[in-house]
Amino acid sequence: MSAPAGRRNFVAAATESVSFGVANHLTAAAVVLPFICVAFGGSTFAAALIFPIYIAANLLGAVMAPRVLGLRSVPRSLALILALIATVFAVTGIGILLVGPEWMNALLIVAAVVGLLSGVASIAVVEVMSSSLASSQKSALGVVQSTGGAVLTLAITVVLGVFFLDPNGRDAHLALLWIGITAMVVAALSLLRIRPTGSGPATRSEPVGILTALRARPDRKNPWVREFLITQVLFLSIALGTSFYSVHGATLHGQKSEALHFIVAVTAVGSLLFTALWTLSRHRATIRGLLLTAAALGVCAAVAALIADYSGAEALPILSGVVIVFAAAGGAATSSTRSTWMYHNLGQEDDTEVIIFCQVVLGITATGVGLVFSMLARLDAVAPAWVMLVLSGYALFHARRGPRVRIEEVGPGHTISNHGRHFGGFHW
């Protein structure tokens, strides 16, 4: 790969990653859509269902990705998918202004469509970056996305909140959505500049059906699969924490225009917190340590939520921000454990069956648990925070059983193998 081509691909990939990071924050199914649903007259029940439906659709899209992408140009396919996501959000933004409050519940359909497209995109982006970037550039890209996207999101919310926010209106909610749509379009256009380098052969594996993967029962042949799934199910209280606390915040503050900006901003701060922890410790950290960190952050979020519930209304905004910071950082840490743990164990011929099996099991379980959490989040009581504390505390206890494998020992070559097309489905 020539130096100019490598630089061009990296700049385009970095632009896409940062823009998509901003779009992901400003259109998040875990935060923004529930707030918009409540603020414009939708039911809190519908708002609570948005993220579980998004997760289920996202994992379904990841499983369907090989059949959808086929032999088409993956960079252009990914650009088209991001453009379709932007279009769906644009139609949503226009529809919110034109239809009555009863139609806000249709955001459930928006979450399903966006989740499905995002699942396919999460697989396509793995293949695009694997075939277009050098190994050192791939390592740098993750930090660029998490840091650049979070910093830019924080700047956008602060500027909007300080200079353009109408305390008595709801238009600020839609302003965030439209900026997110713009960022998604920029991400799609950036992909058009990426060209495969030819540094590694594109490997096409035969698609594996969901029923085939479930019948194979890889958890019986691979003991680590069962332990992986048990751990990730126990960590769902942390993985879904941002959604849980955001829906609860939407229930309490959804009609206040500044509330959404505040939670989006502190979610970005939470992402930056985890990025800082990851950067400082990744050369010494183990998968077990990453699990312990995620669980500890989940416990901190639950404790902060309890303090907020028992405190007066004046302290609520600050404490709610602390809750979301810890929850967002814990969720990012949990997502990283999925990736790292899978990278460590994969490398066999039945990789695709293992990944699809894990995706389906986690997807079904996460959807069911998300529905239960959505019911809890709507309760105006202290009990939900106690439930989250107990679940996070048990996850912390269980995390001691995690693999004592150093993260730096996990080989980076996995992103180019057969399973690369499926792997993105674990980032939710």
Secondary structure, 3 states (H helix, E strand, C coil): CCHHHHHHHHHHHHHHHHHHHHHHHHCCCCCHHHHHHHHCCCCHHHHHHHHHHHHHHHHHHHHHHHHHHCCCCHHHHHHHHHHHHHHHHHHHHHHHHHCCHHHHHHHHHHHHHHHHHHHHHHHHHHHHHHHHCCHHHHHHHHHHHHHHHHHHHHHHHHHHHHHHCCCCCCHHHHHHHHHHHHHHHHHHHHHCCCCCCCCCCCCCCCCCCHHHHHHHCHHHHCHHHHHHHHHHHHCHHHHCHHHHHHHHHHHHHCCCHHHHHHHHHHHHHHHHHHHHHHHHHCCCCEHHHHHHHHHHHHHHHHHHHHHHHHCCHHHHHHHHHHHHHHHHHHHHHHHHHHHHHHHHHCCCCCHHHHHHHHHHHHHHHHHHHHHHHHHHHCCCCCHHHHHHHHHHHHHHHHHHHCCCCEHHHCCHHHHHCCCHHHHHHHCC
